[in-house]
Amino acid sequence: MRIVSFHNGHNSTAAYFDGNSIKYSISEERFSKIKNQGGFPQLAINYILRKKDLKSNDVDAYVVCG
């Protein structure tokens, strides 16, 4: 099962799970260059999808963490 989870807030982050293991976890601040970037981690999610060669509808579930 392919899952993308994300934290929408202070230090926004996205992670990708494939099966029972984490394949990627990356903070939005890596892309925005703003320390402790808050909000929706769109750039981080897009990066993960590109790295795994996935389209948004290829993901089985999106999970919001907080």
C-alpha positions in Angstrom: 0.0 0.0 0.0 1.4 3.4 -1.0 0.7 6.2 1.5 1.7 9.8 1.6 1.4 11.5 5.0 2.0 15.1 5.7 2.0 17.6 8.5 0.2 20.9 7.6 1.6 23.3 10.1 4.8 24.5 11.8 7.7 22.5 10.3 5.5 21.1 7.6 6.8 17.7 6.3 5.8 15.0 3.9 6.6 11.3 4.1 6.1 8.3 1.7 5.4 4.8 3.0 5.5 1.7 0.7 4.2 -1.3 2.6 5.4 -1.2 6.1 8.5 1.0 5.6 9.2 4.7 5.2 10.9 5.4 1.8 11.1 9.2 2.0 10.6 11.9 4.6 11.4 15.5 3.8 10.6 18.9 5.2 9.2 21.7 3.2 11.9 24.1 4.4 14.4 22.2 2.2 12.7 23.6 -0.8 11.4 27.0 0.4 14.6 27.8 2.2 12.5 29.3 5.1 13.5 27.8 8.5 10.6 26.0 10.2 8.3 26.6 7.2 4.7 26.2 8.0 1.6 25.4 6.0 0.8 22.7 3.4 4.0 20.9 2.2 3.2 21.0 -1.5 6.8 21.2 -2.7 7.8 18.2 -0.5 4.9 16.1 -1.7 5.7 16.9 -5.4 9.3 16.0 -4.8 8.3 12.6 -3.3 5.9 11.8 -6.2 8.6 12.7 -8.8 11.3 10.6 -7.1 9.0 7.6 -7.0 7.7 8.3 -10.5 4.1 8.4 -9.2 1.0 10.4 -10.1 -1.2 11.7 -7.3 -3.9 9.1 -8.1 -1.3 6.2 -7.9 -1.2 6.8 -4.1 -3.6 4.6 -2.1 -4.1 7.0 0.8 -3.1 10.5 1.9 -2.9 11.0 5.7 -2.8 14.3 7.6 -0.8 14.2 10.7 -0.8 16.8 13.4 
